Amino acid sequence: MNTTLIAALATSVALVAPAAAQDDSADIQTAIDALYAVISGPVGQARDFDAMREMFMEGAAMGAVGAGEGGNGAGGVISLDDYIERSGAWLVENGFTERATRTEIEQWGEIAYARSAYEGVNGVTGEVFLVGVNYITLFKIDGDWKVASILWRTETEDWPVEAAFE
């Protein structure tokens, strides 16, 4: 094989080779932290739902999942605007802080998946009244990590948080 042909093949392989994988874990974690922060706050503090809308991609879904009758599963998926309509006033009236207690992130190119244990804190008493796991899917769009979906489940005796990380 002549050197010109080898050089041409090497150049063409370089042009079609995928870009080196980029570890965006820190940026993904920042997006997840911002998600927790935007719904959290004391009694009477308005939430910045415009900022929240900026964190989500168009058509993003949110949903709560549970055991359901006979353990068959129950829950539903809503849009971000549905969530804001249903929960926005409650968050302000009652105060609520949700904080991550453990997060594991997996990334493959422009797709990321996070499993994030959380605890919900009562805005009046400061007591933890809710623990569970959020499953968050994110897409990197135009250089920014956007939430595509969040599904969450609260902990039960049959489904302890630690089981989500085994």
C-alpha positions, -999 to +999 in steps of 0.1 A: +000+000+000+014+034-009+019+061+017-006+085+000-034+059+003-025+052+039-026+089+047-059+093+029-074+064+048-061+077+082-076+112+074-110+098+064-111+077+096-104+107+117-132+127+100-158+100+108-145+090+142-167+100+171-156+129+193-139+119+225-163+113+253-167+143+276-174+139+313-201+164+321-207+150+356-201+184+373-225+202+349-251+175+353-248+177+391-252+215+389-284+210+369-298+186+395-288+209+424-306+238+406-337+216+402-338+209+440-332+245+448-359+259+425-387+240+443-373+246+478-379+276+501-395+288+533-432+296+539-442+326+519-413+325+494-424+325+458-407+299+436-390+310+404-411+289+380-397+308+349-363+296+359-377+261+364-392+262+329-357+270+316-343+239+332-367+216+314-369+207+277-401+211+258-425+183+265-407+171+297-427+148+319-429+145+357-446+118+377-451+101+410-451+063+412-462+040+440-471+005+448-507+007+438-534-018+448-520-053+451-485-040+443-494-035+406-481+000+404-499+033+403-491+068+394-493+093+367-473+116+344-479+153+342-463+182+324-442+208+342-470+234+339-494+208+355-469+204+383-466+242+388-504+246+387-510+217+412-481+223+436-470+259+432-493+275+457-488+247+482-450+251+481-454+288+490-481+283+516-464+254+534-428+259+527-408+229+515-372+220+510-362+190+490-325+181+493-305+153+477-289+128+501-272+107+475-269+110+437-255+087+411-251+099+375-245+080+344-238+097+311-236+085+276-229+113+251-257+139+253-279+117+275-276+115+313-295+096+339-294+104+376-307+084+405-311+108+434-323+100+469-340+129+485-356+140+517-384+165+520-383+190+549-414+206+563-411+244+560-427+251+594-413+225+616-380+217+598-387+180+602-380+155+574-414+141+565-407+125+532-379+104+517-376+087+483-358+085+451-360+107+420-351+092+386-340+121+364-333+119+326-314+148+311-304+157+275-276+181+265-292+206+241-272+234+227-245+229+254-270+230+283-283+200+303-321+200+303-345+178+323-364+155+300-382+136+328-384+130+365-402+101+381-402+097+419-412+072+444-414+077+482-398+051+504-418+024+520-409-006+542-409-028+511-389-003+490-362+014+511-342+041+495-310+020+497-325-007+475-325+018+446-287+020+448-279-018+449 
